[in-house]
Amino acid sequence: MSRAPAAALLLLLLRAASGVAEAPAGDEAPPAAPGPTLLRKCCGAREQLSAAMDACVAYEGAAGETRAAWEGAGAVRRRAGDGFPWWLHAATPLYDAQTGNATARPLLRAQPPDAVLRYGPAPPCPRSAYKYFTWNSFSRYRLLSNGTLLLRTDDLPSTATPNLPLPPDLYCVDRIDMAGDMHVFYTCPCNKTVCVNKCCPLKQELSVSVFRKHNSFNCVSSTERWKPKFLSSNDSNDTVNVQHVVLYPVIPSCTDDEEKVLLNSRPGDAPSALRVLANGSAVLEGFGRGRAFAAQRWCGDFSGVGGNASRAPNALACLRKSARPLEAGTVYGSLFLVGAFFLVLTLLVYALLPEMRRSAHAKALLCHVAALLAGSLALAWGQLRTIRTKGECYFIGFFIEYWMLATFFWLTAVCIEIARTFSQMLPANMRGASEQSKFLWYSLYAWGGPAVITAVAIALEFAEGLPDHIVRPDLGKTSCFLGCERSPFAAFCRSSEEHCRSRI
């Protein structure tokens, strides 16, 4: 072996023994022990956040940007230069870490010489626990000269000074892939304070409608801001001030054996209470007063129910399918089916015994039972079946209206027949009339009357340009039945609506 290769080999062995690695040609050797993180970039050195802010995409830079001083080959880069990196907006306000005053000093000047910039990954918290805001949301944050980010918590007014310090390991900043020079801060505040989830985006609220699947919802525009009211304990109604951050929009993720359940999912029902405890957990009284859902297992918001202007706090939580409380709709629907079974037995008895259906009284009673059977089956359908479309809601509502009216009309016909024993109470043209002619008169009255009323209701429901003083049926406003707010039959409507309200 020649002396030159032997010397080179000996040099390599000495470097390996001393822990000094050969630096790649043309690259600056990374620091052996990186210093404190000054800023963390959410994505890699040549990447930016996607427009949906859920992934990192390549970024080649814009004209006029100076990037060489900020880009490193690895995940850690020593500071270089005194200005702002391209992924932090140049107009981001900066505050002195010692005095708290706004400063025009460059971000990196007077930092420790071993301070570093880190290129991804994002801070260690799930995406549902991120609180993000754009660089120009000046009232939300303050960036200090030492890299600390002060975040204003949601228990403070919008004019208050940001109060929650987040070190660089709990937030990151980056540019967004969209038109304009837009940058965002992604923060993990739940590591430092209580977090509460809001179901819908900012300036939106939950909307529950009779035209959608049970426990489903959508978000609609709202001018009210939902703010949770914290209670000191589940056994107390005393409110307490809790430092917290509201995350939005966040829907809890349920496991395969769970389902998302709305606290108040039936329009028109008296709302169940939402009790938010000081640790961010919640007690949903509709699911048991002693059961608390962890902060990550529920979200809250206002709910405008069935188009009604009144709003009440609502919540969405993950509940085991086997633990779901028995609903009134399930009980009502099952009882309607039980009643329908016995009505079918009654019709069978009359069908098997011809002598029992020869009189007008017997025929009127049969028609009454048949109308009640059709109405009971329609009510069971409305309670047990998911009403998915507006057309189906209209159909089931008017179907119930007709058959329930026919039930009452035939009941009056039965009562008139019972009064035959008092012949002086009958009209003159019905005294001594045959059973067949009397039944024809009853049929015209008991089938035709409900048909006329239902036809008028349908016309009023779909007519356009009617003046405000004309009362509409308002079918589908709070249930798949008649609305009760301005109904001239409010007593009947309100007593029947609980039975006729269809499952959403």
NUSEMI-545952 format. One record per residue (C-alpha): residue number from 1; x, y, z. Coordinates in steps of 0.2 Angstrom, whole numbers, padded with zeros to 4 digits, always signed. Layout:
<sites>
[NUM [X Y Z]],
...
</sites>
This chain:
<sites>
[1 [+0000 +0000 +0000]],
[2 [+0007 +0017 -0005]],
[3 [+0009 +0031 +0008]],
[4 [-0004 +0043 +0002]],
[5 [-0019 +0031 +0003]],
[6 [-0013 +0025 +0020]],
[7 [-0012 +0043 +0026]],
[8 [-0030 +0046 +0020]],
[9 [-0036 +0031 +0028]],
[10 [-0028 +0035 +0044]],
[11 [-0035 +0053 +0044]],
[12 [-0053 +0046 +0041]],
[13 [-0051 +0034 +0056]],
[14 [-0045 +0048 +0067]],
[15 [-0060 +0059 +0062]],
[16 [-0072 +0044 +0065]],
[17 [-0065 +0041 +0082]],
[18 [-0066 +0059 +0087]],
[19 [-0085 +0061 +0081]],
[20 [-0081 +0073 +0067]],
[21 [-0090 +0069 +0050]],
[22 [-0084 +0074 +0033]],
[23 [-0095 +0089 +0027]],
[24 [-0103 +0086 +0010]],
[25 [-0094 +0096 -0003]],
[26 [-0102 +0113 -0007]],
[27 [-0113 +0113 +0008]],
[28 [-0112 +0121 +0025]],
[29 [-0109 +0109 +0039]],
[30 [-0124 +0109 +0050]],
[31 [-0122 +0114 +0068]],
[32 [-0117 +0100 +0080]],
[33 [-0129 +0106 +0093]],
[34 [-0143 +0118 +0086]],
[35 [-0148 +0132 +0097]],
[36 [-0165 +0138 +0102]],
[37 [-0178 +0139 +0088]],
[38 [-0182 +0156 +0083]],
[39 [-0196 +0152 +0070]],
[40 [-0204 +0136 +0064]],
[41 [-0209 +0135 +0046]],
[42 [-0225 +0124 +0043]],
[43 [-0218 +0116 +0027]],
[44 [-0201 +0112 +0020]],
[45 [-0189 +0125 +0013]],
[46 [-0196 +0125 -0004]],
[47 [-0214 +0122 +0000]],
[48 [-0229 +0132 +0006]],
[49 [-0246 +0128 +0012]],
[50 [-0260 +0123 +0000]],
[51 [-0275 +0134 -0002]],
[52 [-0285 +0122 +0009]],
[53 [-0271 +0123 +0022]],
[54 [-0271 +0104 +0024]],
[55 [-0255 +0099 +0014]],
[56 [-0238 +0106 +0009]],
[57 [-0236 +0110 -0010]],
[58 [-0220 +0116 -0020]],
[59 [-0217 +0134 -0021]],
[60 [-0204 +0141 -0034]],
[61 [-0205 +0159 -0027]],
[62 [-0211 +0176 -0034]],
[63 [-0202 +0189 -0043]],
[64 [-0191 +0199 -0033]],
[65 [-0190 +0188 -0018]],
[66 [-0173 +0185 -0010]],
[67 [-0172 +0167 -0004]],
[68 [-0154 +0161 -0004]],
[69 [-0151 +0167 +0014]],
[70 [-0166 +0157 +0021]],
[71 [-0165 +0141 +0013]],
[72 [-0156 +0126 +0020]],
[73 [-0153 +0108 +0014]],
[74 [-0159 +0100 +0030]],
[75 [-0173 +0103 +0043]],
[76 [-0163 +0115 +0053]],
[77 [-0155 +0131 +0047]],
[78 [-0144 +0144 +0056]],
[79 [-0150 +0162 +0055]],
[80 [-0143 +0172 +0041]],
[81 [-0146 +0190 +0038]],
[82 [-0157 +0202 +0048]],
[83 [-0174 +0203 +0039]],
[84 [-0189 +0192 +0038]],
[85 [-0189 +0176 +0028]],
[86 [-0200 +0175 +0013]],
[87 [-0213 +0164 +0022]],
[88 [-0216 +0177 +0035]],
[89 [-0225 +0192 +0028]],
[90 [-0213 +0207 +0029]],
[91 [-0227 +0218 +0036]],
[92 [-0230 +0207 +0051]],
[93 [-0229 +0218 +0067]],
[94 [-0215 +0214 +0078]],
[95 [-0214 +0218 +0097]],
[96 [-0199 +0219 +0108]],
[97 [-0198 +0204 +0120]],
[98 [-0191 +0215 +0134]],
[99 [-0202 +0230 +0134]],
[100 [-0218 +0224 +0124]],
[101 [-0217 +0239 +0113]],
[102 [-0218 +0238 +0094]],
[103 [-0201 +0239 +0086]],
[104 [-0194 +0241 +0069]],
[105 [-0179 +0231 +0073]],
[106 [-0175 +0217 +0061]],
[107 [-0182 +0200 +0068]],
[108 [-0165 +0191 +0069]],
[109 [-0154 +0205 +0075]],
[110 [-0147 +0203 +0092]],
[111 [-0153 +0185 +0093]],
[112 [-0140 +0171 +0099]],
[113 [-0128 +0166 +0085]],
[114 [-0134 +0148 +0086]],
[115 [-0153 +0153 +0085]],
[116 [-0160 +0142 +0071]],
[117 [-0175 +0142 +0059]],
[118 [-0184 +0125 +0058]],
[119 [-0192 +0119 +0042]],
[120 [-0207 +0108 +0046]],
[121 [-0215 +0098 +0052]],
[122 [-0229 +0108 +0059]],
[123 [-0231 +0108 +0078]],
[124 [-0236 +0092 +0087]],
[125 [-0255 +0093 +0089]],
[126 [-0269 +0086 +0078]],
[127 [-0276 +0097 +0064]],
[128 [-0293 +0098 +0074]],
[129 [-0283 +0106 +0088]],
[130 [-0275 +0120 +0077]],
[131 [-0280 +0138 +0079]],
[132 [-0275 +0147 +0064]],
[133 [-0277 +0165 +0058]],
[134 [-0269 +0176 +0045]],
[135 [-0254 +0188 +0047]],
[136 [-0265 +0203 +0046]],
[137 [-0277 +0198 +0061]],
[138 [-0267 +0210 +0071]],
[139 [-0279 +0210 +0086]],
[140 [-0277 +0191 +0088]],
[141 [-0258 +0190 +0091]],
[142 [-0241 +0198 +0095]],
[143 [-0225 +0191 +0088]],
[144 [-0211 +0195 +0100]],
[145 [-0193 +0198 +0095]],
[146 [-0187 +0182 +0103]],
[147 [-0199 +0171 +0093]],
[148 [-0213 +0169 +0106]],
[149 [-0231 +0172 +0100]],
[150 [-0244 +0180 +0111]],
[151 [-0261 +0174 +0107]],
[152 [-0277 +0183 +0113]],
[153 [-0289 +0170 +0121]],
[154 [-0307 +0171 +0118]],
[155 [-0312 +0175 +0136]],
[156 [-0305 +0192 +0133]],
[157 [-0313 +0207 +0123]],
[158 [-0307 +0210 +0105]],
[159 [-0298 +0225 +0111]],
[160 [-0288 +0216 +0124]],
[161 [-0269 +0213 +0123]],
[162 [-0264 +0195 +0118]],
[163 [-0261 +0186 +0134]],
[164 [-0256 +0167 +0130]],
[165 [-0238 +0165 +0126]],
[166 [-0233 +0151 +0114]],
[167 [-0215 +0146 +0111]],
[168 [-0209 +0142 +0093]],
[169 [-0212 +0123 +0096]],
[170 [-0231 +0127 +0098]],
[171 [-0234 +0137 +0082]],
[172 [-0228 +0138 +0064]],
[173 [-0230 +0151 +0050]],
[174 [-0230 +0149 +0032]],
[175 [-0236 +0156 +0015]],
[176 [-0253 +0150 +0008]],
[177 [-0254 +0145 -0011]],
[178 [-0267 +0157 -0016]],
[179 [-0269 +0174 -0025]],
[180 [-0261 +0188 -0015]],
[181 [-0247 +0187 -0003]],
[182 [-0256 +0178 +0011]],
[183 [-0247 +0170 +0026]],
[184 [-0255 +0161 +0041]],
[185 [-0250 +0156 +0059]],
[186 [-0254 +0139 +0064]],
[187 [-0255 +0137 +0083]],
[188 [-0257 +0123 +0096]],
[189 [-0265 +0133 +0111]],
[190 [-0273 +0118 +0119]],
[191 [-0256 +0113 +0126]],
[192 [-0257 +0129 +0136]],
[193 [-0275 +0132 +0140]],
[194 [-0293 +0125 +0139]],
[195 [-0300 +0123 +0121]],
[196 [-0318 +0122 +0116]],
[197 [-0324 +0116 +0099]],
[198 [-0336 +0126 +0089]],
[199 [-0345 +0116 +0076]],
[200 [-0347 +0129 +0062]],
[201 [-0335 +0142 +0055]],
[202 [-0335 +0159 +0062]],
[203 [-0351 +0169 +0058]],
[204 [-0360 +0153 +0055]],
[205 [-0372 +0142 +0066]],
[206 [-0380 +0125 +0066]],
[207 [-0396 +0123 +0057]],
[208 [-0408 +0109 +0060]],
[209 [-0422 +0105 +0048]],
[210 [-0436 +0093 +0046]],
[211 [-0430 +0089 +0028]],
[212 [-0413 +0081 +0033]],
[213 [-0408 +0064 +0040]],
[214 [-0409 +0062 +0059]],
[215 [-0395 +0070 +0069]],
[216 [-0388 +0079 +0053]],
[217 [-0386 +0097 +0051]],
[218 [-0378 +0111 +0040]],
[219 [-0371 +0128 +0044]],
[220 [-0379 +0144 +0040]],
[221 [-0375 +0162 +0041]],
[222 [-0377 +0170 +0058]],
[223 [-0374 +0187 +0066]],
[224 [-0372 +0180 +0084]],
[225 [-0356 +0174 +0091]],
[226 [-0357 +0158 +0101]],
[227 [-0347 +0159 +0117]],
[228 [-0348 +0145 +0130]],
[229 [-0353 +0149 +0148]],
[230 [-0342 +0139 +0160]],
[231 [-0349 +0132 +0176]],
[232 [-0339 +0129 +0191]],
[233 [-0345 +0111 +0193]],
[234 [-0359 +0100 +0186]],
[235 [-0368 +0102 +0203]],
[236 [-0368 +0121 +0202]],
[237 [-0376 +0134 +0191]],
[238 [-0363 +0147 +0196]],
[239 [-0353 +0153 +0180]],
[240 [-0334 +0156 +0181]],
[241 [-0322 +0165 +0170]],
[242 [-0310 +0152 +0162]],
[243 [-0296 +0157 +0150]],
[244 [-0300 +0147 +0134]],
[245 [-0298 +0147 +0116]],
[246 [-0312 +0142 +0104]],
[247 [-0307 +0131 +0089]],
[248 [-0318 +0132 +0073]],
[249 [-0324 +0123 +0063]],
[250 [-0321 +0107 +0073]],
[251 [-0333 +0091 +0072]],
[252 [-0328 +0077 +0084]],
[253 [-0322 +0061 +0076]],
[254 [-0331 +0046 +0081]],
[255 [-0326 +0028 +0081]],
[256 [-0335 +0014 +0071]],
[257 [-0346 +0009 +0086]],
[258 [-0351 +0027 +0089]],
[259 [-0362 +0040 +0080]],
[260 [-0363 +0059 +0080]],
[261 [-0379 +0064 +0090]],
[262 [-0386 +0081 +0091]],
[263 [-0391 +0087 +0108]],
[264 [-0407 +0096 +0101]],
[265 [-0411 +0088 +0085]],
[266 [-0430 +0089 +0084]],
[267 [-0437 +0106 +0078]],
[268 [-0449 +0113 +0091]],
[269 [-0444 +0102 +0105]],
[270 [-0439 +0111 +0122]],
[271 [-0420 +0112 +0121]],
[272 [-0410 +0101 +0132]],
[273 [-0397 +0111 +0142]],
[274 [-0378 +0111 +0138]],
[275 [-0367 +0113 +0153]],
[276 [-0349 +0117 +0149]],
[277 [-0337 +0114 +0164]],
[278 [-0321 +0123 +0168]],
[279 [-0310 +0110 +0161]],
[280 [-0318 +0111 +0144]],
[281 [-0329 +0095 +0146]],
[282 [-0347 +0096 +0144]],
[283 [-0363 +0088 +0151]],
[284 [-0377 +0086 +0139]],
[285 [-0392 +0084 +0149]],
[286 [-0402 +0075 +0135]],
[287 [-0389 +0061 +0137]],
[288 [-0388 +0060 +0156]],
[289 [-0384 +0073 +0169]],
[290 [-0369 +0063 +0176]],
[291 [-0360 +0060 +0160]],
[292 [-0347 +0072 +0155]],
[293 [-0340 +0072 +0137]],
[294 [-0321 +0077 +0136]],
[295 [-0317 +0093 +0126]],
[296 [-0312 +0083 +0111]],
[297 [-0328 +0073 +0110]],
[298 [-0340 +0087 +0108]],
[299 [-0343 +0103 +0099]],
[300 [-0355 +0117 +0103]],
[301 [-0364 +0131 +0093]],
[302 [-0380 +0141 +0092]],
[303 [-0394 +0132 +0083]],
[304 [-0408 +0140 +0073]],
[305 [-0421 +0126 +0073]],
[306 [-0433 +0124 +0059]],
[307 [-0432 +0141 +0052]],
[308 [-0437 +0149 +0068]],
[309 [-0428 +0165 +0073]],
[310 [-0426 +0159 +0091]],
[311 [-0408 +0152 +0095]],
[312 [-0402 +0140 +0108]],
[313 [-0386 +0132 +0112]],
[314 [-0384 +0116 +0104]],
[315 [-0370 +0102 +0104]],
[316 [-0364 +0088 +0094]],
[317 [-0356 +0073 +0103]],
[318 [-0350 +0055 +0099]],
[319 [-0361 +0042 +0108]],
[320 [-0360 +0024 +0107]],
[321 [-0374 +0017 +0096]],
[322 [-0380 +0005 +0110]],
[323 [-0380 +0019 +0123]],
[324 [-0391 +0031 +0113]],
[325 [-0406 +0036 +0123]],
[326 [-0423 +0029 +0117]],
[327 [-0432 +0043 +0107]],
[328 [-0450 +0048 +0109]],
[329 [-0452 +0046 +0090]],
[330 [-0447 +0028 +0091]],
[331 [-0459 +0025 +0106]],
[332 [-0473 +0034 +0097]],
[333 [-0470 +0025 +0080]],
[334 [-0470 +0008 +0089]],
[335 [-0486 +0012 +0098]],
[336 [-0495 +0018 +0082]],
[337 [-0490 +0001 +0074]],
[338 [-0497 -0009 +0089]],
[339 [-0514 +0001 +0087]],
[340 [-0514 -0002 +0068]],
[341 [-0512 -0021 +0071]],
[342 [-0528 -0021 +0081]],
[343 [-0537 -0010 +0069]],
[344 [-0533 -0023 +0055]],
[345 [-0540 -0037 +0067]],
[346 [-0556 -0027 +0068]],
[347 [-0557 -0025 +0049]],
[348 [-0554 -0044 +0047]],
[349 [-0569 -0048 +0059]],
[350 [-0581 -0037 +0049]],
[351 [-0574 -0045 +0033]],
[352 [-0577 -0063 +0039]],
[353 [-0595 -0059 +0046]],
[354 [-0605 -0051 +0032]],
[355 [-0621 -0049 +0043]],
[356 [-0611 -0036 +0054]],
[357 [-0608 -0024 +0039]],
[358 [-0626 -0023 +0032]],
[359 [-0632 -0008 +0041]],
[360 [-0626 +0010 +0038]],
[361 [-0620 +0011 +0055]],
[362 [-0609 -0004 +0053]],
[363 [-0602 +0003 +0036]],
[364 [-0599 +0020 +0044]],
[365 [-0589 +0011 +0058]],
[366 [-0579 +0001 +0045]],
[367 [-0575 +0017 +0036]],
[368 [-0570 +0025 +0052]],
[369 [-0558 +0011 +0057]],
[370 [-0551 +0011 +0039]],
[371 [-0547 +0029 +0040]],
[372 [-0540 +0028 +0057]],
[373 [-0529 +0013 +0051]],
[374 [-0522 +0024 +0036]],
[375 [-0519 +0038 +0048]],
[376 [-0510 +0027 +0061]],
[377 [-0499 +0019 +0047]],
[378 [-0494 +0037 +0041]],
[379 [-0490 +0043 +0058]],
[380 [-0479 +0028 +0061]],
[381 [-0470 +0031 +0045]],
[382 [-0467 +0049 +0049]],
[383 [-0460 +0044 +0066]],
[384 [-0449 +0029 +0062]],
[385 [-0443 +0033 +0044]],
[386 [-0430 +0046 +0040]],
[387 [-0438 +0060 +0030]],
[388 [-0425 +0064 +0017]],
[389 [-0433 +0076 +0005]],
[390 [-0445 +0091 +0005]],
[391 [-0457 +0083 -0007]],
[392 [-0458 +0067 +0005]],
[393 [-0461 +0079 +0019]],
[394 [-0475 +0088 +0010]],
[395 [-0483 +0071 +0005]],
[396 [-0483 +0063 +0022]],
[397 [-0490 +0079 +0030]],
[398 [-0505 +0081 +0018]],
[399 [-0507 +0062 +0019]],
[400 [-0509 +0063 +0038]],
[401 [-0520 +0078 +0037]],
[402 [-0533 +0070 +0025]],
[403 [-0534 +0053 +0034]],
[404 [-0535 +0061 +0051]],
[405 [-0549 +0072 +0046]],
[406 [-0558 +0058 +0038]],
[407 [-0557 +0049 +0054]],
[408 [-0565 +0063 +0063]],
[409 [-0578 +0065 +0049]],
[410 [-0583 +0047 +0050]],
[411 [-0584 +0047 +0069]],
[412 [-0597 +0061 +0067]],
[413 [-0606 +0050 +0055]],
[414 [-0606 +0035 +0067]],
[415 [-0613 +0047 +0080]],
[416 [-0627 +0053 +0069]],
[417 [-0632 +0034 +0066]],
[418 [-0632 +0032 +0085]],
[419 [-0644 +0046 +0086]],
[420 [-0656 +0037 +0074]],
[421 [-0665 +0031 +0090]],
[422 [-0670 +0049 +0092]],
[423 [-0678 +0051 +0075]],
[424 [-0684 +0068 +0079]],
[425 [-0666 +0074 +0078]],
[426 [-0663 +0068 +0060]],
[427 [-0666 +0079 +0045]],
[428 [-0683 +0076 +0037]],
[429 [-0675 +0069 +0021]],
[430 [-0666 +0056 +0031]],
[431 [-0681 +0049 +0041]],
[432 [-0686 +0032 +0034]],
[433 [-0672 +0032 +0021]],
[434 [-0664 +0016 +0016]],
[435 [-0647 +0010 +0023]],
[436 [-0639 +0012 +0006]],
[437 [-0645 +0030 +0003]],
[438 [-0639 +0035 +0021]],
[439 [-0622 +0027 +0018]],
[440 [-0620 +0037 +0002]],
[441 [-0624 +0053 +0011]],
[442 [-0612 +0049 +0024]],
[443 [-0598 +0044 +0011]],
[444 [-0601 +0061 +0002]],
[445 [-0599 +0070 +0018]],
[446 [-0585 +0060 +0027]],
[447 [-0574 +0057 +0011]],
[448 [-0578 +0073 +0002]],
[449 [-0576 +0085 +0017]],
[450 [-0558 +0081 +0021]],
[451 [-0554 +0081 +0002]],
[452 [-0560 +0099 +0001]],
[453 [-0551 +0105 +0016]],
[454 [-0535 +0096 +0011]],
[455 [-0536 +0103 -0007]],
[456 [-0538 +0121 +0001]],
[457 [-0523 +0118 +0012]],
[458 [-0512 +0113 -0003]],
[459 [-0517 +0128 -0013]],
[460 [-0513 +0140 +0001]],
[461 [-0497 +0131 +0005]],
[462 [-0490 +0133 -0013]],
[463 [-0499 +0149 -0019]],
[464 [-0487 +0164 -0022]],
[465 [-0490 +0182 -0019]],
[466 [-0503 +0180 -0005]],
[467 [-0505 +0195 +0008]],
[468 [-0497 +0192 +0025]],
[469 [-0514 +0191 +0034]],
[470 [-0518 +0175 +0024]],
[471 [-0514 +0161 +0035]],
[472 [-0504 +0147 +0027]],
[473 [-0503 +0129 +0033]],
[474 [-0484 +0131 +0035]],
[475 [-0482 +0113 +0033]],
[476 [-0463 +0108 +0036]],
[477 [-0459 +0123 +0046]],
[478 [-0456 +0114 +0062]],
[479 [-0461 +0097 +0057]],
[480 [-0469 +0087 +0043]],
[481 [-0486 +0093 +0049]],
[482 [-0496 +0109 +0050]],
[483 [-0487 +0124 +0058]],
[484 [-0495 +0131 +0074]],
[485 [-0489 +0149 +0075]],
[486 [-0504 +0157 +0067]],
[487 [-0515 +0142 +0064]],
[488 [-0534 +0146 +0067]],
[489 [-0535 +0128 +0074]],
[490 [-0520 +0131 +0086]],
[491 [-0528 +0120 +0100]],
[492 [-0530 +0105 +0088]],
[493 [-0513 +0109 +0079]],
[494 [-0503 +0110 +0095]],
[495 [-0510 +0094 +0103]],
[496 [-0508 +0084 +0087]],
[497 [-0491 +0091 +0082]],
[498 [-0481 +0080 +0095]],
[499 [-0489 +0065 +0087]],
[500 [-0487 +0070 +0069]],
[501 [-0469 +0077 +0071]],
[502 [-0458 +0067 +0059]],
[503 [-0441 +0061 +0063]],
[504 [-0428 +0072 +0054]],
</sites>
